[in-house]
Amino acid sequence: MQPQPPPRVVSINNKVCGTVLVPQQVAQDTVRAPVLWSELGQYLLGDRTIKKAILSPRTALINFLIEE
């Protein structure tokens, strides 16, 4: 049994919105898809335009910058 990855904090425009389980050792373009497919991602980002996704190299955080 593999250990469960630590939760990755999801923020939108620098405001924390929740967490999603995504492995730590993934590239930025790879981590974006599981977050968007998650229930949290569908609810918060489903119909919004994402300008940029920033994956923090030091912490378990991904920040989505969106158009308001």
N, C-alpha and C positions, 0 to 999 in steps of 0.2 A: 504494500500500500504506500503510495507516494504522499509526502506531506502536502497539506493544502497551502497554496501560495498566500502570502500576506495580502490583506485587502489594499487596493490602490485607491487613493482618495481622488475623487473626480470633482473638479471645480469648473465653474463656468464664469468667465469674466472675473476671475480671481475670487469668487465666492464659493465656498465649499458646499456641495450639493449632495454628496453621498459617497459610497464606496462600492467597488466592483472587484471581484477576484480575478486577477490577471497575473501570470508569472512575471517575476522581476527581470529575467534575462531575455527580454524581447526588444526588438528595435521599435523606434517611434512609429513607423508606418504600420507595424504589425500590431501594436497595442491599441491602436485607434479602433480597429474593427470590432474586437470583443466588447469594448466599452459601448460602441454605437449599437451593437446587437443586444446588449443587456436590456432588461426591463427599465432600469434607470435611464439608460441612454435613449431608449425609444420615447420615454415620457418627457425627458428634458430637452433632447436635441432632435427629435424626430422631424420636425418641419422647419427647423432653423438653418440659416446659412452659416457654416463654420468657416471663419477666416483663417484660423490657425490653431493647431493643437501642439501644446508644449509638454513634453515629457521631462520631468525633473530627473537628472542623473543621480542625485544624492538621496532623494526621498521617494517614497511610493506615491507619487502625485502626477496626475495628468490634468492640465488646464486647457479648456477649450475657449478660444476667443470667438465670440459670435457677433453677428450684426443684430442690433436691437430693433 
